[in-house]
Amino acid sequence: PRFFLALSELLTVLIISKTLRGNKNKFSLSYLLPILYYWHPLSLYVITQGFLEPLMLLLLTLGVYSFSKGRVKLGLVIFSLFVNVKQTLLAFPAFLLKKIGFLNILRLTFLSLLLMAPFFFWSPKNFLKWGFIFALLDKSIVPVRLSTLTFNSFYNQITGQNFPSWIFAIFWIIIFLFIIKYQKKYYSHLFYASSFFY
């Protein structure tokens, strides 16, 4: 798995470089940004811990690249994979509304549900329990991970307690509505929206 995550980062770097080289005004950035991304101080830590963020960023970058080249169908398939990586990404299709239209949002939702279907029908009870209920509500099943790079880990180190989840929920709702209202139609704003929200 770690080899695949390292490969995901490398592919993301190549896509970023290829995208920027297509813009003559940003030629120098086509070298600088990939280097900054690949040599980020936390990159090695994220990969060795087996976090899925490199895969998420690869799919996000590849999806944006596909849409920017007019390959909408391919972009929808890639984003449907992206949405299924983590539960927190289920809100992502809303960020695409101003860019690809409501009909394509429905197609993206359908593809995402189609990818989930085999796992749901394998065991509906376990799918809902382990996929959603424990992640959102029941921390007695699986305790909160403090090895992650989150505000809660930082808060726990200082206070010895977990940050109240209901406060997180309020922040998420406010940020989500803010992004939906003020996001632009440019595909590059997907990176801003995703980074700001997640």
Solvent accessible surface area in square Angstrom, and as a share of the most:
residue,aa,sasa,rsa
1,P,135,0.85
2,R,126,0.46
3,F,161,0.67
4,F,102,0.43
5,L,7,0.04
6,A,37,0.29
7,L,67,0.33
8,S,1,0.01
9,E,12,0.05
10,L,79,0.39
11,L,71,0.35
12,T,1,0.01
13,V,18,0.11
14,L,101,0.50
15,I,24,0.12
16,I,38,0.19
17,S,14,0.09
18,K,127,0.54
19,T,63,0.37
20,L,25,0.12
21,R,125,0.46
22,G,69,0.66
23,N,57,0.29
24,K,188,0.80
25,N,144,0.74
26,K,88,0.37
27,F,111,0.46
28,S,82,0.53
29,L,60,0.30
30,S,1,0.01
31,Y,106,0.40
32,L,92,0.46
33,L,71,0.35
34,P,8,0.05
35,I,98,0.50
36,L,102,0.51
37,Y,49,0.19
38,Y,80,0.30
39,W,186,0.65
40,H,90,0.40
41,P,120,0.76
42,L,79,0.39
43,S,14,0.09
44,L,130,0.65
45,Y,77,0.29
46,V,20,0.11
47,I,24,0.12
48,T,60,0.35
49,Q,79,0.35
50,G,30,0.29
51,F,21,0.09
52,L,70,0.35
53,E,64,0.29
54,P,1,0.01
55,L,36,0.18
56,M,23,0.10
57,L,69,0.35
58,L,15,0.08
59,L,20,0.10
60,L,6,0.03
61,T,9,0.05
62,L,59,0.30
63,G,0,0.00
64,V,14,0.08
65,Y,41,0.16
66,S,3,0.02
67,F,7,0.03
68,S,61,0.39
69,K,124,0.52
70,G,55,0.53
71,R,149,0.54
72,V,55,0.32
73,K,172,0.73
74,L,72,0.36
75,G,0,0.00
76,L,8,0.04
77,V,71,0.41
78,I,10,0.05
79,F,0,0.00
80,S,2,0.01
81,L,79,0.39
82,F,4,0.02
83,V,3,0.02
84,N,49,0.25
85,V,30,0.17
86,K,67,0.28
87,Q,65,0.29
88,T,75,0.44
89,L,1,0.00
90,L,74,0.37
91,A,31,0.24
92,F,0,0.00
93,P,17,0.11
94,A,30,0.23
95,F,0,0.00
96,L,0,0.00
97,L,79,0.39
98,K,86,0.36
99,K,27,0.11
100,I,21,0.10
101,G,31,0.30
102,F,133,0.55
103,L,108,0.54
104,N,22,0.11
105,I,20,0.10
106,L,87,0.43
107,R,122,0.44
108,L,0,0.00
109,T,54,0.32
110,F,129,0.54
111,L,49,0.24
112,S,6,0.04
113,L,103,0.51
114,L,98,0.49
115,L,69,0.34
116,M,30,0.13
117,A,28,0.21
118,P,84,0.53
119,F,139,0.58
120,F,64,0.27
121,F,151,0.63
122,W,226,0.79
123,S,29,0.18
124,P,60,0.38
125,K,158,0.67
126,N,76,0.39
127,F,45,0.19
128,L,83,0.41
129,K,73,0.31
130,W,112,0.39
131,G,19,0.18
132,F,49,0.20
133,I,81,0.41
134,F,44,0.19
135,A,31,0.24
136,L,116,0.58
137,L,144,0.71
138,D,48,0.25
139,K,91,0.39
140,S,101,0.65
141,I,54,0.27
142,V,56,0.32
143,P,101,0.64
144,V,52,0.30
145,R,138,0.51
146,L,74,0.37
147,S,53,0.34
148,T,33,0.19
149,L,95,0.47
150,T,69,0.40
151,F,104,0.43
152,N,15,0.08
153,S,12,0.08
154,F,122,0.51
155,Y,56,0.21
156,N,24,0.12
157,Q,141,0.63
158,I,116,0.59
159,T,67,0.39
160,G,58,0.56
161,Q,123,0.55
162,N,73,0.37
163,F,39,0.16
164,P,50,0.31
165,S,79,0.51
166,W,163,0.57
167,I,44,0.22
168,F,49,0.20
169,A,40,0.31
170,I,84,0.43
171,F,112,0.47
172,W,119,0.42
173,I,105,0.53
174,I,102,0.52
175,I,39,0.20
176,F,55,0.23
177,L,107,0.53
178,F,105,0.44
179,I,10,0.05
180,I,48,0.24
181,K,138,0.59
182,Y,121,0.46
183,Q,16,0.07
184,K,107,0.46
185,K,146,0.62
186,Y,149,0.57
187,Y,56,0.21
188,S,56,0.36
189,H,48,0.21
190,L,0,0.00
191,F,65,0.27
192,Y,139,0.53
193,A,7,0.06
194,S,8,0.05
195,S,88,0.56
196,F,115,0.48
197,F,25,0.10
198,Y,92,0.35
